[in-house]
């Protein structure tokens, strides 16, 4: 499916908002505005282009900083007046150097858990590249794959025991241990989470459920 630019509903200045989202984590990175030329440049280059309302000109995200955004997909909302652009960021999205422009919390009833698995993955990779004395992850890398495989087996058994005991807290803790050691194993074997996600996607039939409110 191709994007029909002529079907989009631009405002009286020829602009519409574009929400930019990290394709890997789902985190919202920034909000900017696009006109027809910016959309065409984005489609042509597979990098994000926007229209600066203050400078009144097109700008290519990362052209100066190097923090480019590789476009993975573009979706249009139901009213045809807003775009969702999912990207692979090559660096921070915000001019402050932050990963996202939305780093100031105005209200939070509880901490978001959406990115925690990716945070663990990134920390494991960091420990591999930059070993830290006393770090358990560093210890596992030093011991090698056989030690990690042993831990995966042990934690799998602990999950079974916790499940047999019908202990939700115990099962939660043991599954967390199993996931962590599995992520270390994946790092050693150069298996990315996206590799597993692609397998899961292939196994699922594509369905579109429409519900009338």
C-alpha positions as CSV (number, residue, x, y, z in Angstrom):
1,X,0.0,0.0,0.0
2,X,1.3,3.4,-0.9
3,X,0.6,6.7,0.9
4,X,-1.9,8.9,-1.0
5,X,-0.7,12.3,-0.2
6,X,-3.6,14.0,-2.0
7,X,-6.1,12.2,0.4
8,X,-4.5,13.8,3.4
9,X,-6.2,16.7,5.2
10,X,-3.7,19.5,5.7
11,X,-4.5,22.6,7.7
12,X,-4.9,26.0,6.2
13,X,-1.1,26.4,6.2
14,X,-0.6,23.2,4.3
15,X,0.7,21.3,7.3
16,X,-0.2,18.3,9.4
17,X,1.4,16.8,12.6
18,X,3.6,13.8,12.4
19,X,4.2,11.7,15.5
20,X,7.6,9.9,15.4
21,X,7.9,6.6,17.3
22,X,10.8,4.3,18.0
23,X,10.0,1.2,16.0
24,X,12.0,-1.0,18.4
25,X,10.6,0.1,21.7
26,X,7.3,1.9,20.8
27,X,8.5,5.1,22.6
28,X,7.2,8.4,21.2
29,X,10.3,10.4,20.2
30,X,9.0,13.7,18.9
31,X,6.2,15.6,17.3
32,X,6.9,17.7,14.2
33,X,5.0,19.0,11.2
34,X,5.1,18.0,7.5
35,X,3.9,19.5,4.3
36,X,3.5,17.7,1.0
37,X,7.2,18.3,0.1
38,X,8.4,16.9,3.4
39,X,6.3,13.8,3.0
40,X,7.6,13.3,-0.6
41,X,11.2,13.7,0.6
42,X,10.6,11.3,3.4
43,X,9.2,8.7,1.0
44,X,12.0,9.3,-1.4
45,X,14.9,9.0,1.1
46,X,13.4,6.7,3.8
47,X,14.6,9.4,6.3
48,X,12.4,11.8,8.1
49,X,11.9,15.3,6.7
50,X,9.8,18.0,8.3
51,X,8.7,21.6,7.8
52,X,10.0,24.2,10.2
53,X,7.3,26.6,11.1
54,X,9.8,29.1,12.6
55,X,12.3,29.0,9.7
56,X,9.6,28.2,7.1
57,X,11.7,25.6,5.3
58,X,12.2,21.9,5.0
59,X,14.7,20.2,7.3
60,X,16.1,16.7,7.4
61,X,16.3,15.2,10.9
62,X,19.9,14.5,11.7
63,X,21.4,16.3,8.7
64,X,23.5,18.4,11.1
65,X,23.8,16.2,14.2
66,X,24.0,12.9,12.5
67,X,21.0,11.7,14.5
68,X,19.0,10.5,11.5
69,X,15.8,8.5,11.6
70,X,15.4,5.6,9.2
71,X,11.7,5.2,8.4
72,X,10.3,1.7,8.8
73,X,6.6,2.5,8.2
74,X,4.1,5.3,8.0
75,X,0.5,5.1,9.2
76,X,-2.4,7.5,8.7
77,X,-5.0,8.2,11.4
78,X,-8.7,7.6,10.8
79,X,-9.3,11.3,10.0
80,X,-6.4,11.5,7.5
81,X,-4.9,14.5,9.3
82,X,-2.1,13.0,11.3
83,X,0.8,10.7,10.5
84,X,2.5,8.1,12.7
85,X,6.1,7.5,11.5
86,X,7.9,4.5,13.0
87,X,11.6,4.8,12.7
88,X,15.0,3.3,13.7
89,X,16.8,6.3,15.4
90,X,20.5,6.7,14.8
91,X,20.8,8.9,17.9
92,X,18.8,11.1,20.3
93,X,15.7,12.7,18.9
94,X,15.7,15.8,21.1
95,X,18.0,18.8,20.5
96,X,18.9,18.6,24.2
97,X,20.6,15.2,23.7
98,X,17.8,13.2,25.2
99,X,16.5,10.1,23.5
100,X,13.0,11.6,23.3
101,X,11.6,15.1,23.4
102,X,9.0,13.9,25.9
103,X,11.3,13.5,28.9
104,X,9.4,15.9,31.3
105,X,6.7,14.0,33.1
106,X,3.6,16.1,33.9
107,X,1.7,13.3,35.6
108,X,2.6,9.7,36.4
109,X,0.5,7.4,38.5
110,X,3.0,4.6,38.0
111,X,6.2,4.0,36.2
112,X,6.0,2.7,32.6
113,X,7.2,-0.9,32.1
114,X,7.1,-0.8,28.3
115,X,10.8,-0.4,27.8
116,X,12.2,-2.5,30.7
117,X,13.1,-5.5,28.5
118,X,15.0,-3.3,26.1
119,X,16.8,-1.6,29.0
120,X,17.9,-5.0,30.2
121,X,19.1,-5.9,26.7
122,X,21.1,-2.7,26.3
123,X,22.7,-3.2,29.8
124,X,23.7,-6.7,28.9
125,X,25.3,-5.5,25.7
126,X,27.0,-2.7,27.6
127,X,28.5,-5.2,30.2
128,X,29.8,-7.3,27.4
129,X,31.6,-4.4,25.7
130,X,32.6,-2.7,29.0
131,X,33.0,-5.3,31.7
132,X,32.5,-4.2,35.3
133,X,34.2,-5.9,38.2
134,X,31.6,-7.4,40.6
135,X,28.8,-7.3,37.9
136,X,26.9,-10.6,37.7
137,X,26.4,-10.1,33.9
138,X,30.2,-9.7,33.5
139,X,30.7,-12.8,35.5
140,X,28.4,-14.8,33.2
141,X,30.3,-13.5,30.1
142,X,33.6,-14.5,31.7
143,X,32.3,-18.0,32.6
144,X,31.0,-18.5,29.0
145,X,28.1,-20.2,27.3
146,X,28.1,-23.4,29.3
147,X,27.5,-21.5,32.6
148,X,24.7,-19.5,31.0
149,X,23.1,-22.7,29.6
150,X,23.2,-24.2,33.0
151,X,21.5,-21.2,34.5
152,X,18.8,-21.2,31.8
153,X,18.1,-24.9,32.7
154,X,18.0,-24.2,36.4
155,X,15.7,-21.2,36.1
156,X,13.4,-23.2,33.8
157,X,13.1,-25.8,36.6
158,X,12.4,-23.1,39.2
159,X,9.6,-21.8,37.0
160,X,8.0,-25.2,36.9
161,X,8.4,-25.6,40.7
162,X,6.8,-22.2,41.3
163,X,3.9,-23.0,39.0
164,X,3.3,-26.3,40.8
165,X,3.2,-24.4,44.1
166,X,0.7,-22.0,42.5
167,X,2.8,-19.1,43.9
168,X,2.3,-16.1,41.7
169,X,5.1,-14.1,43.3
170,X,7.6,-17.0,43.1
171,X,6.6,-17.7,39.5
172,X,7.0,-14.0,38.6
173,X,10.5,-13.9,40.1
174,X,11.6,-17.1,38.5
175,X,10.3,-16.1,35.0
176,X,12.2,-12.8,35.4
177,X,15.4,-14.8,36.2
178,X,14.7,-17.1,33.2
179,X,14.1,-14.1,30.8
180,X,17.3,-12.4,32.0
181,X,19.5,-15.5,31.5
182,X,17.8,-16.2,28.2
183,X,18.7,-12.6,27.1
184,X,22.3,-13.1,28.0
185,X,22.3,-16.3,26.0
186,X,20.8,-14.5,23.0
187,X,23.5,-11.9,23.2
188,X,26.2,-14.6,23.2
189,X,24.6,-16.3,20.2
190,X,23.9,-12.9,18.4
191,X,20.2,-13.5,18.4
192,X,18.3,-10.3,18.5
193,X,14.8,-9.9,20.1
194,X,13.5,-8.9,16.7
195,X,14.6,-12.3,15.3
196,X,12.3,-14.0,17.8
197,X,9.5,-11.4,17.2
198,X,9.7,-12.2,13.5
199,X,9.2,-15.9,14.2
200,X,6.2,-15.1,16.4
201,X,4.8,-12.8,13.7
202,X,5.1,-15.5,11.0
203,X,3.2,-17.9,13.2
204,X,0.3,-15.6,13.8
205,X,-2.5,-15.2,11.2
206,X,-3.0,-11.6,10.1
207,X,-6.4,-10.4,11.3
208,X,-8.2,-7.1,11.2
209,X,-11.0,-6.8,13.7
210,X,-13.5,-4.1,13.1
211,X,-15.8,-3.0,15.9
212,X,-18.6,-0.5,15.6
213,X,-19.0,1.7,18.6
